[in-house]
Structures are given as structure tokens and as C-alpha cells.
Amino acid sequence: MPTSPSRPSRVFLMGMMGSGKTTVGKELAGQLGWPYWDNDLRLHASTGELTDELAGLGPEHLHALEAEQALLATRQPPPLVAGLASSVVERQSLWPTFRAAGWSVYLRATVATLVTRVGTGEGRPWLDDNPAAFLTRALRTRGPLYEELADLSVDVDDLLPVDAAARIGDWLTRQ
């Protein structure tokens, strides 16, 4: 795949929990023949704790750890597809690093789709008995940030992961 003279061959998938970052990311990596980096798995490997266990330390602490993993993804040798934690977009000080290190892709989904995909929210921090309320609040804050940072936004509500990955791959070939 051709690379842009201005950006390395890295794709950072961003979006809300349930948007498909892991599923689409693995599919995209497979289609491109690139390695896949999963923020949650890397966080678990570095701390020995699962994300929902780390959430007990509070949102700021967890989000700082997630941001550290996202920064490590920007330093991995290209090519790379990375699924980043949904909170990372709130750290606007990191945006120049993401922009310099690769392409940011927002996997955009409606709250209805996100609620369906997260199910009971098991293993996902801060989803209590009302995931829709949490996701609505979080999307209200993060949605405009994802839009601003993204080089590409892909509506994933009605797309299979293979099709979302193909759209991203097609877009990348034109860059």
C-alpha cells in the first residue's frame, strides 16, 4: 500500500465503547497484512489488571494509563492498526502526536447501536444498569472531539466489520 509522504502507515481507530474498534481493527489489520495493537490488551499486559479492575482507581487514573498505551502505539514501527481506548480523544494535548504518527479514523455509531453491542456492559467500566444514559453522556462529550480529530469518519451502524475495514482500506489507498 502506498504511504503518504506526510504520515507513517499507522491507523488509529477511535470511537465509543461498542463502536467496533477491536473487531474492525483486527479485520483491517488482516486485510492490510499489518499487525494489530489493542489498547485494552496492552494495558492489561503492562499492569496485570483488567480495565474494569483498574476502573476502581477512578476515571482519571484509568484514562491516564490508557493514554500511556495510546502513546506507545504511536511509537510502534509502522505499519500498524491500533484500536485505542475511547477516552484518549479527551486528551487534546495528544492530538498532534496522533496526527504526526498516522491516520485517525472515527468509528461512528449511534447510541442505540452502542447499547446493543455493549450488552450488559460486563467488563466495561462505568456502565451500570443504564448503559444508554452513560453512552449518551459520553458521546455528547466525545463525539465532537472524535469528529475534529478524525481524518476519516465511518458510520458503522449498518456495516459489517469486513465492510467497515474495506472502506478504511480503500480510503487509505487514496492517501
C-alpha positions as CSV (number, residue, x, y, z in Angstrom):
1,M,0.0,0.0,0.0
2,P,1.3,3.5,-0.8
3,T,2.2,5.6,2.1
4,S,1.7,9.3,2.4
5,P,4.9,11.3,2.4
6,S,3.5,13.2,5.4
7,R,2.3,10.4,7.6
8,P,3.5,6.9,8.5
9,S,1.4,3.8,7.8
10,R,-0.4,3.7,11.1
11,V,-4.2,3.8,11.6
12,F,-5.6,4.7,15.0
13,L,-9.2,3.5,15.3
14,M,-11.2,5.7,17.7
15,G,-14.8,5.7,18.9
16,M,-17.0,4.9,21.8
17,M,-17.0,1.5,23.5
18,G,-19.1,-0.8,21.3
19,S,-18.2,1.0,18.1
20,G,-16.1,-2.0,16.9
21,K,-12.6,-0.8,17.3
22,T,-11.3,-4.2,18.1
23,T,-13.4,-6.2,15.6
24,V,-12.9,-3.7,12.8
25,G,-9.2,-3.3,13.8
26,K,-8.4,-7.0,13.6
27,E,-10.3,-7.2,10.2
28,L,-8.5,-4.1,8.8
29,A,-5.1,-5.4,10.0
30,G,-5.9,-8.8,8.3
31,Q,-6.9,-7.1,5.1
32,L,-3.8,-4.9,5.0
33,G,-1.4,-7.6,6.3
34,W,-0.4,-5.3,9.2
35,P,0.0,-6.0,12.9
36,Y,-2.9,-5.1,15.3
37,W,-2.4,-3.2,18.6
38,D,-5.2,-3.4,21.1
39,N,-5.1,-0.7,23.8
40,D,-7.0,-2.8,26.4
41,L,-4.8,-5.8,25.9
42,R,-1.7,-3.8,26.1
43,L,-2.9,-2.1,29.3
44,H,-3.6,-5.5,30.8
45,A,-0.2,-6.8,29.8
46,S,1.5,-3.8,31.3
47,T,-0.4,-3.7,34.6
48,G,-1.6,-7.3,35.1
49,E,-5.1,-5.9,35.7
50,L,-8.2,-5.8,33.5
51,T,-9.7,-2.5,32.5
52,D,-12.7,-2.9,34.7
53,E,-10.4,-3.7,37.7
54,L,-8.3,-0.6,37.0
55,A,-11.5,1.5,36.9
56,G,-11.7,1.1,40.7
57,L,-8.8,3.6,40.9
58,G,-11.0,6.2,39.3
59,P,-11.6,7.6,35.8
60,E,-8.6,10.0,35.8
61,H,-6.2,7.2,36.7
62,L,-7.6,4.8,34.2
63,H,-7.6,7.4,31.4
64,A,-4.0,8.3,32.1
65,L,-3.0,4.6,31.8
66,E,-5.0,4.3,28.6
67,A,-3.3,7.4,27.2
68,E,0.1,6.0,28.0
69,Q,-0.7,2.9,26.0
70,A,-2.0,5.0,23.1
71,L,1.2,6.9,23.1
72,L,3.1,3.7,22.9
73,A,1.1,2.8,19.8
74,T,2.3,5.9,18.1
75,R,5.9,4.8,18.7
76,Q,5.5,1.3,17.3
77,P,7.2,0.7,13.9
78,P,4.8,1.1,11.0
79,P,2.7,-0.3,9.5
80,L,0.2,-0.7,12.4
81,V,-3.5,-0.7,13.1
82,A,-4.3,0.3,16.6
83,G,-7.6,0.2,18.5
84,L,-7.4,3.0,21.1
85,A,-9.4,3.4,24.3
86,S,-12.4,5.6,23.9
87,S,-11.2,8.1,26.5
88,V,-8.0,9.0,24.6
89,V,-9.7,11.6,22.4
90,E,-10.3,13.8,25.5
91,R,-6.6,14.4,25.9
92,Q,-6.3,17.0,23.2
93,S,-2.6,17.5,24.1
94,L,-2.0,14.2,22.4
95,W,-3.7,15.1,19.1
96,P,-0.6,16.5,17.4
97,T,1.2,13.2,18.2
98,F,-1.6,11.2,16.7
99,R,-1.7,13.4,13.6
100,A,2.1,13.1,13.1
101,A,2.2,9.4,13.8
102,G,-0.6,8.2,11.4
103,W,-4.2,8.4,10.4
104,S,-7.1,8.7,12.9
105,V,-10.3,7.0,12.0
106,Y,-13.6,7.6,13.9
107,L,-15.9,4.6,14.0
108,R,-19.1,6.5,14.5
109,A,-22.2,4.7,15.9
110,T,-25.5,5.8,17.3
111,V,-26.3,5.3,21.0
112,A,-28.8,2.6,20.0
113,T,-26.1,0.6,18.2
114,L,-23.6,1.1,21.1
115,V,-26.2,-0.1,23.7
116,T,-26.9,-3.2,21.6
117,R,-23.2,-4.0,21.2
118,V,-22.1,-3.4,24.9
119,G,-24.9,-5.6,26.2
120,T,-24.9,-5.8,29.9
121,G,-21.6,-3.9,30.0
122,E,-19.7,-6.6,31.7
123,G,-16.0,-5.8,31.7
124,R,-16.7,-2.2,30.7
125,P,-16.1,0.4,33.3
126,W,-18.9,2.7,34.5
127,L,-21.7,1.0,32.6
128,D,-24.2,0.4,35.4
129,D,-27.8,-0.7,35.0
130,N,-28.4,2.1,32.4
131,P,-25.7,1.9,29.7
132,A,-27.8,4.1,27.4
133,A,-27.5,7.1,29.8
134,F,-23.8,6.7,30.2
135,L,-23.2,6.3,26.5
136,T,-25.4,9.3,25.7
137,R,-23.5,11.5,28.1
138,A,-20.1,10.2,26.9
139,L,-21.0,10.6,23.2
140,R,-22.2,14.1,23.8
141,T,-18.7,15.0,25.1
142,R,-16.5,12.8,22.9
143,G,-18.5,12.8,19.6
144,P,-17.4,16.3,18.6
145,L,-13.8,15.6,19.6
146,Y,-13.7,12.4,17.5
147,E,-15.1,14.3,14.6
148,E,-12.5,17.1,15.0
149,L,-9.5,14.7,15.3
150,A,-10.6,12.2,12.7
151,D,-9.1,12.1,9.2
152,L,-11.9,9.8,8.3
153,S,-15.3,9.0,9.9
154,V,-17.0,5.8,9.1
155,D,-20.7,5.2,10.1
156,V,-20.7,1.6,11.4
157,D,-24.3,1.2,12.4
158,D,-25.3,-0.8,9.3
159,L,-21.9,-2.1,8.3
160,L,-20.4,-5.5,8.9
161,P,-16.8,-5.2,10.3
162,V,-15.4,-6.6,7.0
163,D,-17.2,-3.8,5.1
164,A,-16.1,-1.1,7.5
165,A,-12.5,-2.3,7.2
166,A,-12.7,-2.3,3.4
167,R,-13.9,1.3,3.4
168,I,-11.0,2.3,5.6
169,G,-8.6,0.3,3.4
170,D,-10.0,1.9,0.3
171,W,-9.6,5.3,1.8
172,L,-6.0,4.6,2.8
173,T,-5.0,3.7,-0.7
174,R,-6.1,7.1,-1.9
175,Q,-3.9,9.0,0.7
